[in-house]
Amino acid sequence: MLKLRLSRGGTKKRPVYKVVVADSRFARDGRFIEKVGFFNPLLPKEKKERIGLEAERIKYWLGQGAQPTTRVARILGENELMPMPVNGNNPKKAIPKKDRKKEESKEAKKEEAPKAEAKKEEAPKAEAKKEEKK
Protein backbone atom coordinates (compact mmCIF):
# COMPACT_ATOMS: atom_id res chain seq x y z
CA MET A 1 0.00 0.00 0.00
CA LEU A 2 1.32 3.45 -0.87
CA LYS A 3 1.58 6.01 1.91
CA LEU A 4 2.19 9.72 2.00
CA ARG A 5 4.26 10.06 5.14
CA LEU A 6 7.04 11.97 6.87
CA SER A 7 10.65 10.84 6.66
CA ARG A 8 12.89 12.26 9.39
CA GLY A 9 16.11 14.06 8.64
CA GLY A 10 18.22 16.69 10.36
CA THR A 11 20.36 16.24 13.44
CA LYS A 12 19.74 15.17 16.99
CA LYS A 13 16.97 17.33 18.54
CA ARG A 14 16.73 19.40 15.31
CA PRO A 15 14.30 17.46 13.10
CA VAL A 16 13.45 18.31 9.51
CA TYR A 17 10.99 16.09 7.68
CA LYS A 18 10.51 15.19 4.02
CA VAL A 19 6.99 14.41 2.82
CA VAL A 20 7.48 11.28 0.73
CA VAL A 21 5.48 8.68 -1.14
CA ALA A 22 6.61 5.25 0.02
CA ASP A 23 5.44 1.68 0.24
CA SER A 24 4.12 1.07 3.75
CA ARG A 25 6.49 -1.89 4.14
CA PHE A 26 9.61 0.27 3.77
CA ALA A 27 11.40 1.73 6.80
CA ARG A 28 10.40 5.24 7.91
CA ASP A 29 13.67 6.85 6.80
CA GLY A 30 14.44 4.22 4.18
CA ARG A 31 13.57 3.80 0.54
CA PHE A 32 10.85 5.98 -0.94
CA ILE A 33 9.33 6.48 -4.37
CA GLU A 34 9.22 10.28 -4.58
CA LYS A 35 9.80 13.33 -2.40
CA VAL A 36 6.77 15.64 -2.63
CA GLY A 37 7.52 18.23 0.05
CA PHE A 38 9.13 19.14 3.35
CA PHE A 39 8.10 20.13 6.88
CA ASN A 40 10.21 22.02 9.43
CA PRO A 41 8.46 21.91 12.85
CA LEU A 42 11.04 24.22 14.46
CA LEU A 43 9.89 27.29 12.53
CA PRO A 44 6.89 29.33 13.74
CA LYS A 45 3.53 28.46 12.18
CA GLU A 46 3.25 31.87 10.50
CA LYS A 47 6.39 31.41 8.35
CA LYS A 48 5.80 30.10 4.84
CA GLU A 49 9.19 28.30 4.90
CA ARG A 50 7.78 25.88 7.52
CA ILE A 51 5.98 23.72 4.93
CA GLY A 52 6.70 23.23 1.24
CA LEU A 53 4.50 20.97 -0.88
CA GLU A 54 4.32 20.02 -4.55
CA ALA A 55 0.53 20.22 -4.93
CA GLU A 56 0.29 18.65 -8.40
CA ARG A 57 2.35 15.59 -7.46
CA ILE A 58 0.45 15.13 -4.19
CA LYS A 59 -2.88 15.23 -6.03
CA TYR A 60 -1.52 12.72 -8.54
CA TRP A 61 -0.46 10.26 -5.81
CA LEU A 62 -3.74 10.67 -3.94
CA GLY A 63 -5.48 9.84 -7.21
CA GLN A 64 -3.32 6.71 -7.51
CA GLY A 65 -4.59 5.51 -4.11
CA ALA A 66 -1.84 6.68 -1.75
CA GLN A 67 -3.12 7.08 1.81
CA PRO A 68 -1.72 9.95 3.94
CA THR A 69 -0.77 9.33 7.56
CA THR A 70 -2.66 11.36 10.18
CA ARG A 71 0.07 14.01 10.48
CA VAL A 72 0.42 14.39 6.71
CA ALA A 73 -3.38 14.52 6.35
CA ARG A 74 -3.43 17.46 8.78
CA ILE A 75 -0.66 19.23 6.85
CA LEU A 76 -2.52 18.69 3.56
CA GLY A 77 -5.78 19.84 5.16
CA GLU A 78 -4.16 23.05 6.40
CA ASN A 79 -2.88 23.70 2.87
CA GLU A 80 -6.32 22.87 1.37
CA LEU A 81 -5.08 19.96 -0.75
CA MET A 82 -7.67 17.64 0.82
CA PRO A 83 -10.45 17.97 3.41
CA MET A 84 -9.24 18.49 6.96
CA PRO A 85 -9.43 15.21 8.93
CA VAL A 86 -11.72 14.97 11.94
CA ASN A 87 -10.00 15.48 15.28
CA GLY A 88 -9.68 12.28 17.27
CA ASN A 89 -10.78 11.96 20.87
CA ASN A 90 -8.45 10.22 23.27
CA PRO A 91 -9.45 11.28 26.79
CA LYS A 92 -7.03 8.80 28.38
CA LYS A 93 -3.96 10.27 26.68
CA ALA A 94 -3.13 12.56 29.60
CA ILE A 95 -3.25 9.70 32.13
CA PRO A 96 0.10 7.91 32.68
CA LYS A 97 0.23 4.43 31.18
CA LYS A 98 0.55 2.67 34.54
CA ASP A 99 -2.63 4.33 35.83
CA ARG A 100 -4.48 3.53 32.59
CA LYS A 101 -3.75 -0.17 33.03
CA LYS A 102 -5.07 -0.07 36.61
CA GLU A 103 -8.30 1.59 35.45
CA GLU A 104 -8.73 -0.91 32.61
CA SER A 105 -8.39 -3.87 34.95
CA LYS A 106 -10.96 -2.36 37.36
CA GLU A 107 -13.41 -1.80 34.49
CA ALA A 108 -12.91 -5.35 33.23
CA LYS A 109 -13.69 -6.79 36.67
CA LYS A 110 -16.86 -4.70 36.92
CA GLU A 111 -18.01 -5.95 33.49
CA GLU A 112 -17.23 -9.60 34.27
CA ALA A 113 -19.25 -9.68 37.51
CA PRO A 114 -22.69 -9.05 35.89
CA LYS A 115 -21.91 -11.52 33.09
CA ALA A 116 -21.01 -14.25 35.58
CA GLU A 117 -24.24 -13.66 37.52
CA ALA A 118 -26.29 -13.80 34.32
CA LYS A 119 -24.70 -17.15 33.38
CA LYS A 120 -25.52 -18.55 36.82
CA GLU A 121 -29.18 -17.54 36.40
CA GLU A 122 -29.40 -19.05 32.91
CA ALA A 123 -27.91 -22.40 33.95
CA PRO A 124 -30.82 -23.51 36.22
CA LYS A 125 -33.35 -22.50 33.55
CA ALA A 126 -31.57 -24.64 30.95
CA GLU A 127 -31.50 -27.63 33.34
CA ALA A 128 -35.22 -27.21 34.07
CA LYS A 129 -36.03 -27.28 30.35
CA LYS A 130 -34.01 -30.49 29.89
CA GLU A 131 -35.93 -32.15 32.74
CA GLU A 132 -39.29 -31.15 31.24
CA LYS A 133 -38.38 -32.77 27.90
CA LYS A 134 -37.60 -36.11 29.58
PyMOL commands that set and color helices and strands:
alter all, ss='L'
color gray80, all
select helices_A, chain A and resi 48-50+55-63+70-78+97-133
alter helices_A, ss='H'
color red, helices_A
select strands_A, chain A and resi 2-11+14-23+34-39+51-53+67-68
alter strands_A, ss='S'
color yellow, strands_A
deselect
rebuild
show_as cartoon
